């Protein structure tokens, strides 16, 4: 279905707006995928916050002109699906993970931080843990020294408690009462 000039301008404007908010662009050839497979891919992309769109390459080139994704223009050849994401690894991860389970989706390239990525570059980017995992790992590293100090202090306190002479409560009570009984009556 052919788009008229105003529809093309709308598509370019929408994609350019998405590109302005995104950190990563991933490109994949979708030739041979069924509609059901594309629906699964789109659903996964929505869940991960990835803007996934099938575009004419000329419209995609116009949309990314003047953005850091312009470096990927040379890779925009053939039937491609474009994935933009605000998260640095989400678009690459969605397309790479789907390509592992479906040999008809072929990762072609992408762009990140103003640099063009090859297919291997996109796959390498996809292998980086997600932001949530990295934050959890960082928190674990930050908690590690504190928890070690707490364990050491607890062990020291326990040793001091064991080293102190244990006085039975029955012997301590009469000793405390004895001086009071010996006091002269007035």
Secondary structure, 3 states (H helix, E strand, C coil): CCCCHHHHHHHHHHHHHHHHHCCEEEEEECCCCCHHHHHHHHHHHHHCCEEEEECCHHHHHHHHCCCHHHHHHHHCCCCEEEEEECCCCHHHHHHHHHHHHCCCCEEEEEEECCEEECHHHHHHHHCCCCHHHHHHHHHHHHHHHHHHHHHHHHHHHHHHHHHCCCCCHHHHHHHHHHHHHHCCCC
